[in-house]
Amino acid sequence: MRSIEESSCRDEKTRPMILLGGGQVLLVLAITYLSIFVAVFLAVHNAVTSNNIQIRTIHLNATGFHPSIVEALARRPIELRVSRDDSDACTSGIVIDEMGVRRGLLAGGVTTIILPPSAPGDYSSHCRMGRLTGNILVKE
Ligand SMILES: [Cu+2]
């Protein structure tokens, strides 16, 4: 009889401790996962932005692509930032056939397009109708 009381008494004391312990474990796990996520994100982000991806900005308006020739290095992705500076029909989209790109552009906005790593070459870019043209010159 006495041992049952002791054990139930011990249960009451230990139960809140287990809950608290569980909460702490969850908190530690959450912080650990968050830390790992942040570390991996920063590592990948820094590697891509500082060592690999090439950022190029072009402006597009009714007079064409500015600059009309964008130079980049081969075998590295390009982050192409296309600023559509007017609402001319010819600036409503950009097409780069050889890179499989066909994207609509928002007037007054900047559209970011990730171009795949490419072999050296002269890649033609143009509006949807082909009146405005530019080139992406990928060099060794
Ligand atoms: Cu056009």
Residues whose N, C-alpha, C, O or C-beta is under 5 A from the ligand:
A	BS01	CU	C90 C127 R128 M129 G130 R131 L132
